[in-house]
Amino acid sequence: MNAATEAPSDNYALAYAQRRSWVMWSWLYGALIAAAGAAYVLASLMTGNHPETGVIMFFLGAALAALGWLVSAPKRFTGKLPKPVKDVWRAEQAIRSNKYMVTFTNIAMAVILLAVTFLTPRGTASDIVPITAMMSVWAPLIGVGILRTTKLLVNRNTLYDHWLQRRGNGNG
């Protein structure tokens, strides 16, 4: 019995979607740090502050993103079947809840940043604005990544079928 007949195809499709998600997140964390650094630099320049912290974050994030891309290259370009997973129920739960979680966390982050900015004594001080600008990119970018992962989970069967066709296995 070959590997493709040992588990339901949805388990392989989910494993393939999870592999694609892992590949995406391997470079996205570094890109998130780079984006936060860029926001820090822009806010620093607009407020007359020194942008060194943001520049360091930008280059560190870019290096981490590149390293993540390199580390994930074998998984990105592999022709090996993914190892089947058994937690399909967890993927279904994520599909149902991720959109609401992303919405909630973005609203919560906006409320926190607005409170820090307007309700604290130094919230609008020129040396604090770059920090809040840096923090303002985290929740939306993480949200984009989570929603992309959700899309991979939703479309897992189609993505897996296309991957099998490109690989030369037909439909399994």
Secondary structure, 3 states (H helix, E strand, C coil): CCHHHCCCHHHHHHHHHHHHHHHHHHHHHHHHHHHHHHHHHHHHHHHCCCCHHHHHHHHHHHHHHHHHHHHHHHHHCCCCCCCCCCCHHHHHHHHHHHHHHHHHHHHHHHHHHHHHHHHCCCCCCCCCHHHHHHHHCHHHHHHHHHHHHHHHHHCHHHHHHHHHHHHCCCCC
